[in-house]
Amino acid sequence: MAEYDAALEIDPNDPTAYASKAITFVVSGRAREAFSPAQLALRISPRDPFAFLWHYWLCHAHLHVREYGEAIDECRRSVNLNNLYWYAYVDLTSAYGATGQLEQAQQSLTELNKLRPDFTVQWYRDLGYSISSNPQFRREFDDIVGGLRKGGAREQ
């Protein structure tokens, strides 16, 4: 986090530093703090080639705090900008599964499986746990995994 703050002292208009700070908040178990820097990155550079990623990071932060409607909206924005970014389909499947929107969960799962036919819940859980050992992050990530199960993702 200190590196991003230092970068922003040098250039307070660096959208990449704001966006990177956002995802760092999420993996640090501080997802609620991710919204402002990610939104600022998008305001500074709305047509940035990485805007799809920043929308996904907003989606992921919303999913971590169980704001499913907002997560779905941001992931849809991410997919609209780059429909090959498979992580957005993971979060869409989870959000739809968590809210009982099983038809939509199956639709996003179909798109995910086209891009990642090897995708499984267990593999994704292991991936998430390899990213952060923060207990809060892992509790929230377990909820995301639960949404994937409810959405019909293959376990193994």
Buried (B, 14 or more C-beta within 10 A) or exposed (E): EEEBEEBBEEEEEBBBBBBBBBBBBBBBBBBEBBBEBBBBBBEBBEEBEBBBBBBBBBBBBBBBBBBBEBBBBBBBBBBEBBBEBBBBBBBBBBBBBBBEBBEBBBBBBEBBBEBBEEBBBEBBBEEBBEEBEBEEBBEBBEBBBBBBBBBBBBEE
